[in-house]
């Protein structure tokens, strides 16, 4: 197992273009250079419009803060209600694969990871957090036989 100093030295060797930003003797400067580089790469990756997986964008999309997680039966979306606002100032709607959140003229459509049963969806508000429970669909689409033609 590597300690942090060994990790920093290893990273400077792997990212030689960072060595010009800081000397290899100055651990704090190297740590900053590595941290800044990683942060820049992650921001570029997460802001890429081609990356559209909900788990990779857990917070602050269009300033509507939310976090999503799932169990084997449901998907849960927790929204932070802005201070001096009420959850009743926000609107939520869902179809089988998307959740739409609207607040202050901003609308965010969140792609869900599974089909959900919109009619059984519920929401609870407590301590500034609105939790939306979206039960996954129980029905699986039936298999249809495919005929082979010559």
C-alpha positions in Angstrom: 0.0 0.0 0.0 1.3 3.4 -1.0 1.3 6.5 1.3 0.4 9.9 0.0 4.0 11.1 -0.6 4.7 8.0 -2.7 1.5 8.5 -4.6 2.4 12.1 -5.4 5.8 11.1 -6.6 4.2 8.4 -8.8 1.7 10.8 -10.3 4.4 13.4 -11.1 6.3 10.7 -13.0 3.0 9.7 -14.8 2.2 13.3 -15.7 5.5 14.8 -16.7 3.9 18.0 -18.0 3.0 18.8 -14.4 6.6 18.8 -13.3 7.1 22.1 -15.1 4.4 23.7 -12.8 6.2 22.6 -9.6 9.5 21.1 -8.6 9.5 17.5 -7.5 11.0 18.5 -4.1 8.0 20.7 -3.2 5.3 18.2 -2.1 2.6 20.9 -1.5 3.1 22.4 -5.0 2.9 19.0 -6.6 -0.2 18.2 -4.7 -1.7 21.4 -5.9 -0.7 20.8 -9.5 -2.1 17.2 -9.5 -5.3 18.3 -7.7 -5.8 21.2 -10.2 -5.2 19.0 -13.2 -7.6 16.3 -11.9 -10.2 18.9 -11.1 -9.9 20.4 -14.6 -10.2 17.0 -16.3 -13.2 16.0 -14.2 -15.0 19.3 -15.0 -14.4 18.9 -18.7 -15.6 15.3 -18.5 -18.8 16.0 -16.5 -19.7 19.0 -18.6 -19.5 17.0 -21.8 -23.0 16.8 -23.3 -22.3 13.3 -24.6 -22.0 12.1 -21.0 -25.7 11.8 -19.9 -25.8 9.3 -17.1 -27.7 10.5 -14.1 -25.1 9.0 -11.6 -22.4 11.1 -13.1 -24.3 14.4 -12.5 -25.6 14.1 -9.0 -25.9 17.8 -8.1 -26.4 21.2 -9.5 -27.8 20.7 -13.0 -29.5 24.0 -14.0 -29.2 25.0 -10.3 -31.8 22.5 -9.2 -30.0 20.3 -6.7 -30.8 16.6 -6.6 -29.3 13.3 -5.9 -30.5 9.9 -7.2 -30.0 6.4 -5.9 -31.8 3.1 -6.4 -32.7 -0.1 -4.7 -33.9 -3.3 -6.4 -37.5 -2.0 -6.1 -37.4 1.8 -6.4 -35.5 4.8 -7.6 -35.2 7.6 -5.1 -34.5 11.3 -6.0 -33.8 13.7 -3.2 -34.1 17.4 -4.0 -32.8 20.1 -1.8 -35.6 22.8 -1.6 -34.0 26.3 -1.8 -34.0 28.4 1.4 -37.0 30.7 1.6 -38.9 28.4 -0.7 -41.6 25.8 -0.3 -41.7 22.4 -2.0 -45.1 23.5 -3.2 -43.3 26.2 -5.3 -41.8 23.3 -7.3 -43.5 21.0 -9.7 -42.6 17.4 -10.4 -43.9 15.1 -13.1 -42.8 11.6 -14.2 -43.2 9.2 -17.1 -41.8 5.7 -17.3 -38.2 6.9 -18.0 -37.9 10.6 -17.0 -38.5 12.8 -14.0 -39.2 16.5 -14.7 -38.4 19.1 -12.0 -39.4 22.7 -12.5 -38.6 25.7 -10.2 -38.3 29.4 -10.8 -38.6 29.0 -14.5 -35.9 26.3 -14.7 -36.9 22.8 -15.8 -34.7 19.8 -15.6 -35.5 16.4 -17.1 -33.7 13.6 -15.3 -33.1 10.4 -17.2 -34.0 7.5 -14.9 -32.0 4.3 -14.9 -35.0 1.9 -15.1 -38.7 2.1 -16.1 -40.9 3.3 -13.3 -44.5 3.1 -12.4 -45.5 6.7 -12.5 -48.9 6.1 -10.9 -47.4 4.7 -7.7 -44.8 7.4 -7.3 -44.8 9.4 -4.0 -43.0 12.3 -2.4 -42.2 13.3 1.2 -40.8 16.6 2.5 -38.7 16.8 5.6 -36.0 19.1 6.9 -35.5 20.9 3.6 -35.3 17.7 1.5 -38.0 16.5 -0.8 -37.7 12.7 -1.4 -39.4 11.3 -4.4 -39.9 7.5 -4.5 -40.4 6.1 -8.0 -41.2 2.3 -7.8 -39.8 0.3 -10.7 -42.2 -1.3 -13.0 -43.0 -4.9 -12.0 -44.1 -5.9 -15.5 -41.4 -7.0 -17.8 -42.1 -6.8 -21.5 -42.9 -10.3 -22.8 -40.5 -12.1 -25.1 -41.7 -12.5 -28.7 -40.4 -15.2 -30.8 -38.5 -14.2 -33.9 -39.0 -16.2 -37.0 -36.1 -17.1 -39.3 -36.7 -16.5 -43.0 -34.7 -18.0 -45.8 
